[in-house]
Amino acid sequence: MIGGGKIRLNRWQQAAVAVGSAVGALLDPRRADLIAALGETTGKPAFERVVERMKKSPEGRAVLLERPRVISAQVGHAWDLPANTFGAAYARFMGSRNFSPDDRPPVRFMETEELAYVAMRAREVHDFWHTLFGLPTNLIGESALKVIEFEQMYLPMCLMSVVGGTARFTEKQRKLFFQHYFPWAIRAGMQSTDLMCVYYEKHFQEDLEDVRRKWGITPAPAAPNQNVA
């Protein structure tokens, strides 16, 4: 399995893992392993649909065939690209937050290698999407990106993450999110190309604004001058 050992679960076990992961993730949203387990145990039909869409797209088919990984060994050259490029923007996003592309939890609960790869791919392109949509990694930014991910993949975990995230907002954050970010995220997710069918690594050397236009991406609008992070 992609990065970890394969664990076969029956339906009752899947339900138990899903419920336990959901409760744990609500109590501690920083637990990436629980969020990942929730996505895997509730997302099989959605990932199957993503696979079928990828097979109908030239770039999607190339991704499935070559199975690129967003890990340091394969994307480290982005740090050496010109400042205007998509790759350099991704490197700045990661470097400014001391993030590593190697920090994603492994996939454990998918039945086939193909589904496991697509689940891992969805996890690994998350930071590409942060870069392209210009979203911060605070609670509001992550919740907005989950709206886009739901529009793109229809993963139940994304919807649950939005519900859980907004429940933790302050009143000021909630007002800002639903008046400012939520309507934009709905439109942005629907207007963009099928982002799981993009072979991002082959576009690292292209201008950031050019790839945004090519993929129909509308960056997040500037937030009002409020301290709501």
Sequence and secondary structure as in RCSB ss.txt:
>XXXX:A:sequence
MIGGGKIRLNRWQQAAVAVGSAVGALLDPRRADLIAALGETTGKPAFERVVERMKKSPEGRAVLLERPRVISAQV
GHAWDLPANTFGAAYARFMGSRNFSPDDRPPVRFMETEELAYVAMRAREVHDFWHTLFGLPTNLIGESALKVIEF
EQMYLPMCLMSVVGGTARFTEKQRKLFFQHYFPWAIRAGMQSTDLMCVYYEKHFQEDLEDVRRKWGITPAPAAPN
QNVA
>XXXX:A:secstr
 TTS      HHHHHHHHHHHHHHHHH TT HHHHHHHHHHH HHHHHHHHHHHHTSHHHHHHHHH    SHHHH
GGGGGS TTBHHHHHHHHHHHTT  TT      S SSHHHHHHHHHHHHTHHHHHHHHT  SSHHHHHHHHHHHH
HHH  HHHHHHHHHHHHT  HHHHHHIIIIIHHHHHHHHHHS  GGG  GGGGTTSBHHHHHHHTT        S
    
